[in-house]
Amino acid sequence: LLDFAFDIHTAVGASCVGGKVNGKNVTIRYPLQNGDHVSVIRSKNQKPKQDWLSFVLTSKAKTKIRQALSEEKTKSAAEGKEILMRRLKNWKINYGDAVIQQLIIHYDLKTAQDLYCNIESGKLDLLEIKEVLLKGEKEEKPVQPAVIPEKEPKETTGTGYSDYLVIEDRVDGLDYKLSKCCNPVFGDSIFGFVTISEGIMIHRTGCPNAHNLIARYPYRVVVARWTKAKGAPAFSALIKVSGVEDIGIGNKIADIIAGYNVPIRNFSYNMDEGMFEGTLSILVPNNDVLYGIIRKIQSIKGVLKASRQTSN
């Protein structure tokens, strides 16, 4: 089927996720026969895979797949580099050749492109990268004496997260809690919004409601930030997954979650015409873990898209 899709057009082959032959759903590996009535099922999230070269037969398909893989690797490396640079900025580590070389040597890679691709695909865990770089800094730099702040910031109380949030423009007598419309997780960029009856609601800056709240009620917006990570409670997060129906794909997703040692609250999915779509509810300590899980799920064969969902 995949050879047939590439014979129609390169874009059709590259986005092929399956097809229908004589009215029956089939995979991209399905061998066609003369006289078959064929329709190709495509997805904008599909990308050519290295293993496609092991079962396509025509030289045209193989050439187009190799070309697409090369282009995809370049694109993947650019995205991986952007992810790493953003994280380094958050960790207050300067991006440079020395940092990249340290990671290439540590992970026994050949080029910076390999490093960036592995980051983008989720093969390299960002938390582990952070530990590698910080360990290197500690070995190079002398230990500095701790500076005791003159005044500790005051924190409002009333929820299980009060020890881990600081409201800079504190409003006396108001408790605060995490908004269910966007489910903030430790490490997210956040702000507080003073409500009429529920105290201060903590939203992600990327919350679907953020623009409306800030634009219409700027006087009710307060600055909020996370203050510490150790011992922080677990945060609820939702992941939406879609892809091609495949036996055991649910177990593969569960194995990834188990590898991060985070609890699964709920996992439900539906299948229709050879495709599946599901929602995964988990508890995570921070957004580094959350996005690490998402990238590893995205790398599973058959998964077309894995993304963070704001709410139920």
Disulfide bonds with the S-S distance in Angstrom:
none
